[in-house]
């Protein structure tokens, strides 16, 4: 089989991008008809409609004990209706174990060829997947297309490239020739990269593919079989990916059970049962810290992305309006339901320095509220940037934040109408002022559209608090605005010690929420927000073991 010329070119460019860290994308992020075809969007919408209220049989996972599914669209406030094959844990494990022992013996080039083929197949369903993502997560259309489609595929290819690179780093055979005086001791040596076994990838409800495909493809490129366990509220996007993986495996002559979909419903979860099974050797997880910490204690290789408290540090700026426009967009984007969304905005009580003088705390806060409101009330942007609230509890948290946290409310949370879906579940950001002494109120993640403007003594205290929170509670992102080079270095140094990446002085069309495949390491693995980082070498090296053999020549 092996890699085709086109596949080898894709892989080589992806590996090169890992080393150079510049811009690289295999899958175009713009849903333009000129790129994907004049009817691609309409066809994708119809394909999504065709998947509703029926069994998702294209997985070809035969012998299901039942067909289940309880996904609910936050846009049309009704069940999605798709149903998926359910199996006992033992059946899933037995099939995965059988497939593992054939898949682990497949050559590295053949594994890469299958996975790149699967991504090519998936790319033809980006629009269908976008609508599936919209109506399970509440993401706006553009984000759903990009994050669940091209960006997710790029992250998957990145994992394939990283695995391929690490597995190719050392020779599989060598002759060891040691001079011994009158003779040489010659030994033939061989090394095998032995995969660990069955992997389990546990997905989240807000980014079901972007956060899951790195683990799935990292498991498969390193020779492990994998069980894909989506969040019960967002199954369909990953079901489409798994279907195409199984198609690629099957068409290449391999056991499709090397990748299986494992589903459940909220009142009958199977995640712990799968995670604790002794034959599951690898676990990838995105979700809350409590469950992630439980998984990290299991005696297996575990890769987590958990919750974090993300900060923005305001010190000095060139153009305050461009800064406020940027950070308020970051708050509004998908109603703050992103692991990289900022929550705590540290502002000195003496104000923020600008070329026109110092802008007081209250003036900054008022601009923050005004710009947030301006985006929300823009009929061409607000509803589509905000999207919908995936989980009703997230909306309730934002509605009740002012009462529970206290502090001055600069902007109340409210609902807005979506011009396309009248029943959309919405909740706009609430903006609350707190003081640095209120650490008990802002030291934990308040997931959703909640922005806390925290008055500090000075920028030094802002930095100290941001570092402390990252070290104690975790952080995935940090933004900082300063025109002072010494302060910039201080922030970079302090946040580096807290293993938190910093985005400096972002304005315009780039936001702290965004992480790019092949360039940005998503989560560092160095603070409580998660113990892994995709995609660095450790993310793939932990999935296999080098084992040596030798004999006299």
C-alpha positions in Angstrom: 0.0 0.0 0.0 2.2 2.8 1.3 1.9 6.5 0.9 0.8 7.9 -2.5 3.0 10.7 -3.9 0.3 13.3 -2.9 0.0 11.8 0.6 3.8 11.9 1.0 3.9 15.5 0.0 1.1 16.4 2.5 3.0 14.5 5.3 6.4 16.0 4.4 5.0 19.5 4.5 3.2 18.9 7.8 6.4 17.5 9.4 8.4 20.5 8.1 5.8 22.8 9.6 6.2 21.2 13.0 9.8 22.1 12.9 9.6 25.6 11.4 6.4 26.6 13.4 5.3 29.0 10.7 1.9 29.2 9.1 0.7 26.0 7.6 -2.7 24.7 6.8 -3.7 21.8 4.6 -7.4 22.4 4.7 -8.7 25.9 3.7 -10.6 27.6 6.5 -12.9 29.8 4.4 -16.2 28.1 3.3 -16.0 29.8 -0.1 -17.8 28.3 -3.1 -14.7 28.8 -5.2 -12.8 26.4 -2.9 -15.4 23.8 -1.9 -17.9 24.1 -4.7 -21.0 26.2 -5.5 -23.4 23.7 -3.8 -21.2 22.6 -0.9 -23.1 24.6 1.7 -26.6 23.6 0.5 -25.5 20.0 0.1 -24.0 19.9 3.6 -27.2 21.4 5.1 -29.3 18.7 3.4 -26.9 16.0 4.5 -27.2 17.1 8.1 -31.0 17.1 7.8 -30.8 13.6 6.4 -28.9 12.4 9.5 -31.6 13.7 11.9 -34.2 11.4 13.6 -32.6 8.2 12.3 -30.0 5.6 13.1 -26.4 6.6 12.1 -25.8 3.3 10.3 -22.8 4.3 8.2 -20.5 3.4 11.0 -21.1 -0.2 10.2 -20.6 -1.2 13.8 -22.7 -4.3 13.7 -24.5 -6.1 16.5 -25.6 -3.1 18.6 -27.5 -3.8 21.8 -29.6 -0.7 21.1 -29.6 2.7 19.3 -29.4 5.7 21.6 -28.9 9.5 21.4 -30.2 12.5 23.3 -28.5 15.5 21.6 -30.5 18.7 21.8 -30.1 21.8 19.5 -29.7 25.1 21.4 -30.8 26.8 18.2 -34.1 25.1 17.3 -34.7 24.0 20.9 -35.5 20.4 19.9 -33.8 17.0 19.8 -31.4 16.5 17.0 -32.8 13.0 16.9 -29.8 11.1 15.6 -29.2 7.7 17.2 -26.0 5.7 17.5 -25.1 2.0 18.1 -24.6 1.2 21.8 -22.6 -1.8 23.0 -21.5 -3.3 26.3 -18.1 -2.2 27.5 -16.7 -5.7 27.1 -17.9 -5.9 23.5 -16.2 -2.6 22.7 -13.0 -3.7 24.5 -12.9 -7.2 22.8 -13.3 -5.7 19.4 -10.7 -3.0 20.1 -8.2 -5.6 21.4 -8.6 -7.8 18.4 -8.2 -4.9 16.0 -5.2 -3.7 18.0 -3.2 -6.8 17.3 -3.5 -6.4 13.6 -3.2 -2.6 13.5 0.0 -2.6 15.5 1.7 -4.7 12.9 0.8 -2.3 10.0 3.8 -0.3 8.8 4.1 3.3 9.7 3.7 4.5 6.1 0.6 2.4 5.7 -0.9 3.8 8.9 -0.1 7.4 7.8 -1.7 6.7 4.4 -4.9 5.5 6.0 -5.2 8.5 8.3 -4.4 11.0 5.6 -7.0 9.3 3.4 -9.5 9.5 6.3 -8.9 13.3 6.6 -9.4 13.7 2.9 -12.7 11.9 3.1 -13.7 14.0 6.1 -12.8 17.2 4.3 -15.6 16.4 1.8 -18.1 16.6 4.7 -16.9 19.9 6.4 -20.2 21.6 5.7 -22.4 18.7 6.9 -20.1 18.6 10.0 -20.5 22.4 10.5 -24.3 22.1 10.8 -23.9 19.0 13.1 -21.6 21.1 15.2 -23.9 24.2 15.3 -26.9 22.1 16.4 -25.1 20.2 19.1 -22.7 22.9 20.5 -24.4 26.2 19.8 -21.4 27.5 17.9 -22.1 30.1 15.2 -21.9 28.9 11.6 -18.5 30.2 10.7 -16.8 28.9 13.9 -18.6 25.6 13.5 -17.3 25.2 10.0 -13.7 26.3 10.8 -13.2 24.7 14.2 -14.9 21.4 13.6 -13.8 21.2 10.0 -10.5 22.6 8.6 -8.9 23.6 11.9 -9.8 20.2 13.5 -8.4 18.4 10.4 -5.2 20.4 10.6 -4.8 19.4 14.3 -5.4 15.8 13.4 -2.8 16.0 10.6 -0.5 17.6 13.1 -0.8 14.6 15.4 -0.1 12.3 12.5 3.0 14.3 11.5 4.2 14.4 15.1 3.8 10.6 15.5 5.4 9.9 12.2 8.3 12.2 13.0 8.9 10.6 16.4 8.6 7.0 15.1 11.1 7.9 12.3 13.6 9.6 14.6 15.7 6.5 15.3 16.8 3.6 13.1 14.9 0.3 13.5 18.1 -1.7 13.0 21.8 -1.1 13.5 25.1 -3.1 13.7 26.9 -2.5 16.9 30.7 -3.0 16.4 32.9 -2.7 19.5 36.7 -3.1 19.2 38.0 -5.6 21.7 41.7 -5.5 20.9 42.4 -8.7 18.9 38.8 -8.9 17.7 35.6 -7.0 17.4 32.4 -7.7 19.2 29.7 -7.4 16.6 26.0 -7.4 17.6 23.0 -6.9 15.4 20.4 -4.7 17.1 16.8 -4.1 16.4 14.3 -1.7 18.0 10.5 -1.9 17.9 8.1 0.9 18.7 5.5 -1.0 20.6 2.1 0.7 21.0 0.5 0.5 24.4 -2.9 -1.0 23.5 -6.4 0.4 23.5 -6.9 4.2 23.7 -10.0 6.0 25.0 -10.7 9.6 23.8 -13.3 11.4 25.9 -14.8 14.4 24.1 -16.4 17.6 25.4 -19.7 19.3 24.6 -18.4 22.6 23.2 -15.6 21.6 20.7 -16.4 17.9 20.0 -13.9 17.4 17.1 -11.2 20.1 17.6 -10.4 18.8 21.0 -10.9 15.0 20.2 -9.2 14.4 16.9 -5.6 15.0 18.1 -5.9 12.1 20.6 -7.7 9.9 18.1 -5.1 10.4 15.3 -2.2 10.3 17.8 -3.4 6.9 19.0 -3.8 5.5 15.6 -0.6 6.7 14.0 1.3 5.1 16.9 -0.4 1.8 16.3 -3.0 1.8 19.1 -6.7 1.1 18.6 -9.0 3.7 19.9 -12.5 4.1 21.4 -14.0 7.5 20.7 -16.3 8.5 23.6 -18.0 11.8 22.7 -19.9 13.9 25.2 -23.6 12.7 25.0 -24.6 16.2 24.1 -22.4 16.4 21.0 -22.0 13.0 19.4 -22.8 13.7 15.7 -19.7 15.7 14.7 -17.3 13.0 15.9 -19.6 10.2 14.6 -18.9 11.7 11.1 -15.2 11.6 11.7 -15.2 8.1 13.0 -17.3 6.9 10.1 -14.7 8.2 7.6 -11.9 6.7 9.7 -13.7 3.3 9.6 -14.3 3.7 5.8 -10.6 4.4 5.2 -9.5 1.5 7.4 -12.0 -0.9 5.7 -11.2 0.1 2.2 -7.4 -0.3 2.8 -8.1 -3.9 4.0 -7.7 -3.3 7.7 -10.0 -4.0 10.7 -12.3 -1.0 11.0 -12.6 -1.7 14.7 -9.3 -0.1 15.2 -11.5 2.9 15.7 -15.0 2.6 17.3 -17.6 5.0 18.4 -18.6 4.4 22.1 -21.7 6.4 23.1 -23.9 6.8 26.1 -26.7 9.1 27.4 -26.5 11.4 30.5 -28.4 9.1 32.8 -26.4 6.0 31.9 -22.8 7.0 31.5 -20.1 4.5 30.5 -17.0 6.8 30.7 -15.7 5.6 34.0 -16.3 2.0 33.2 -14.3 2.4 30.0 -11.5 4.5 31.6 -11.0 2.0 34.5 -11.0 -1.1 32.3 -7.6 -2.7 32.7 -7.2 -3.2 28.9 -7.5 0.5 28.3 -4.0 1.8 28.4 -4.4 5.4 27.1 -6.9 8.1 28.0 -7.4 11.5 26.4 -9.8 13.9 28.1 -11.2 17.4 27.6 -13.5 18.7 30.3 -13.8 19.7 33.9 -11.0 19.6 36.4 -12.6 17.2 38.9 -13.1 14.4 36.4 -9.8 15.2 34.7 -7.9 14.9 38.0 -9.6 11.6 38.7 -8.4 10.3 35.4 -4.9 11.5 36.0 -4.7 9.2 39.0 -5.5 6.1 37.0 -2.5 3.7 36.4 -2.2 4.4 32.7 -1.0 7.1 30.2 -3.5 10.0 30.6 -3.5 13.2 28.5 -5.8 15.9 29.9 -7.1 19.4 29.1 -9.1 20.7 32.1 -10.4 24.0 33.2 -8.3 27.1 33.7 -8.6 30.7 34.8 -7.4 32.9 31.9 -6.3 36.5 32.5 -5.8 39.7 30.5 -3.3 42.2 32.0 -3.8 45.9 31.0 -0.8 48.1 31.6 -0.3 50.6 28.7 -1.6 50.7 25.2 -1.0 52.5 21.9 -4.7 52.7 20.9 -7.2 51.9 23.7 -10.2 51.6 21.4 -8.5 48.9 19.3 -7.5 47.1 22.4 -11.0 47.1 24.0 -12.5 46.1 20.7 -10.2 43.1 20.6 -10.7 41.9 24.1 -14.5 42.4 24.2 -14.7 40.4 20.9 -12.8 37.6 22.8 -15.4 37.7 25.6 -18.3 37.6 23.2 -17.0 34.9 20.9 -19.2 31.8 21.3 -20.5 33.4 24.5 -17.2 32.7 26.3 -17.6 29.0 26.0 -14.0 28.4 24.9 -11.2 27.0 27.0 -9.1 29.9 25.9 -11.6 32.7 26.6 -10.4 35.4 29.0 -12.2 35.8 32.3 -10.2 38.0 34.6 -9.2 41.5 33.3 -6.6 43.0 35.7 -6.6 46.8 35.5 -4.5 49.1 37.8 -6.5 51.4 40.1 -4.4 54.2 38.7 -5.6 53.5 35.2 -4.1 52.4 31.9 -1.4 54.5 30.2 -2.1 55.8 26.7 -0.3 58.3 24.3 -3.0 60.8 25.3 -2.5 60.3 29.0 -3.8 57.9 31.6 -7.3 56.5 31.2 -8.9 55.9 34.6 -10.2 52.5 35.7 -13.8 53.7 35.3 -13.1 55.0 31.8 -11.7 51.7 30.8 -14.6 49.8 32.4 -17.1 52.0 30.6 -15.4 51.5 27.3 -15.4 47.7 28.0 -19.2 47.8 28.6 -19.9 50.0 25.6 -17.9 48.0 23.1 -19.4 44.8 24.4 -22.9 46.2 24.0 -22.0 47.6 20.6 -21.0 44.2 19.3 -24.0 42.5 20.9 -26.5 44.9 19.4 -24.9 44.8 15.9 -27.5 42.8 14.0 -25.0 41.7 11.4 -22.5 40.4 14.0 -23.8 40.0 17.5 -26.1 36.9 17.1 -23.5 35.1 15.0 -20.5 35.9 17.1 -22.3 35.0 20.3 -23.8 31.8 18.9 -25.9 29.8 21.4 -25.5 28.6 25.0 -24.7 24.8 24.8 -25.7 23.9 28.4 -28.6 25.7 30.2 -26.4 25.7 33.3 -23.9 28.0 31.6 -26.7 30.6 30.9 -27.9 30.4 34.5 -24.3 31.0 35.7 -24.1 34.2 33.8 -27.6 35.3 34.8 -26.8 34.8 38.5 -23.1 35.9 38.5 -23.8 39.5 39.6 -25.9 38.4 42.6 -23.4 35.7 43.6 -20.2 37.6 43.2 -21.3 41.1 44.3 -19.3 44.0 43.0 -20.4 46.8 40.6 -22.2 45.6 37.5 -21.0 47.5 34.5 -23.1 45.5 32.1 -26.1 43.2 32.8 -26.4 39.8 31.1 -29.5 39.5 28.9 -30.9 37.5 26.0 -31.0 38.5 22.4 -32.9 37.3 19.4 -31.3 35.3 16.6 -32.6 36.4 13.2 -32.6 32.8 11.9 -33.6 30.6 14.8 -36.3 32.3 17.0 -35.8 29.7 19.8 -32.0 30.2 20.2 -30.8 29.9 23.8 -28.7 33.1 24.3 -27.1 34.9 27.2 -24.9 37.9 26.7 -21.8 38.7 28.7 -22.1 40.1 32.2 -19.3 42.6 33.2 -18.6 42.9 36.9 -16.0 45.0 38.8 -14.1 43.3 41.6 -11.1 44.2 43.7 -7.8 42.3 44.0 -8.8 41.4 47.6 -11.8 39.4 46.2 -9.6 36.5 45.1 -12.0 33.9 46.4 -14.5 35.2 43.8 -12.3 35.2 40.7 -9.9 32.4 41.5 -11.9 29.7 39.8 -13.2 29.3 36.2 -16.7 30.7 35.7 -17.4 29.1 32.4 -19.4 31.1 30.0 -20.1 34.8 29.2 -18.7 36.3 32.4 -16.1 39.1 32.4 -14.5 40.3 35.7 -12.8 43.7 35.7 -10.4 43.4 38.7 -8.9 46.6 40.2 -5.3 46.1 41.3 -2.8 48.3 43.1 -0.5 48.3 40.0 0.6 46.2 37.1 3.0 44.3 39.3 0.1 43.1 41.4 -1.8 42.2 38.2 1.0 40.0 37.0 1.5 38.4 40.4 -2.2 37.5 40.6 -2.3 36.2 37.0 0.7 34.0 37.8 -0.6 32.8 41.1 -4.0 31.8 39.6 -2.3 30.0 36.7 0.0 28.0 39.1 -2.8 27.1 41.5 -5.8 26.7 39.3 -4.4 26.5 35.8 -4.5 28.8 32.8 -4.6 28.0 29.0 -4.2 31.5 27.7 -3.1 35.0 28.9 -3.2 38.3 27.1 -1.1 41.3 28.0 -1.0 44.9 26.8 2.0 47.0 27.5 4.2 49.4 25.6 7.0 49.1 28.2 9.7 46.6 27.1 10.8 45.9 30.7 7.3 45.2 31.8 6.7 43.0 28.7 9.7 40.9 29.7 8.5 40.8 33.3 5.1 39.5 32.2 6.7 36.9 29.8 9.1 35.7 32.5 6.5 35.4 35.3 3.8 33.7 33.1 6.4 31.3 31.7 7.1 30.2 35.2 3.4 29.4 35.5 3.6 27.5 32.1 1.1 29.9 30.5 1.5 31.3 27.0 1.1 35.0 26.6 -0.3 37.0 23.7 1.0 40.5 23.7 -0.7 43.6 22.3 -3.2 41.8 20.1 -5.5 44.1 18.0 -7.3 43.6 14.8 -8.2 40.1 13.5 -6.2 38.0 15.9 -7.5 37.1 19.3 -6.2 35.4 22.5 -8.8 32.7 22.0 -7.1 31.3 18.9 -4.5 28.6 18.7 -3.1 27.5 15.3 -2.1 24.0 14.4 1.6 23.4 13.5 2.6 26.6 15.4 0.9 27.1 18.8 1.1 24.4 21.5 -2.4 24.1 22.9 -2.1 23.8 26.6 1.4 23.5 27.9 0.9 20.6 30.3 2.8 22.6 32.9 0.0 23.9 35.1 -3.3 22.5 36.5 -5.2 23.3 33.3 -3.9 20.0 31.8 -1.0 17.6 31.8 -0.6 17.4 28.1 0.1 19.7 25.1 -0.9 19.0 21.5 1.1 18.6 19.7 4.5 18.3 21.2 6.7 15.2 21.2 5.6 14.1 24.6 2.0 14.0 23.3 2.8 11.1 20.9 5.9 9.5 22.6 3.7 8.5 25.6 1.7 6.2 23.4 4.4 3.7 22.5 7.5 2.2 24.0 10.9 1.5 22.4 11.9 -2.1 22.9 15.2 -3.5 21.8 16.3 -6.9 20.5 19.9 -8.0 19.9 21.9 -11.0 18.8 25.5 -11.8 17.9 26.3 -11.2 14.2 
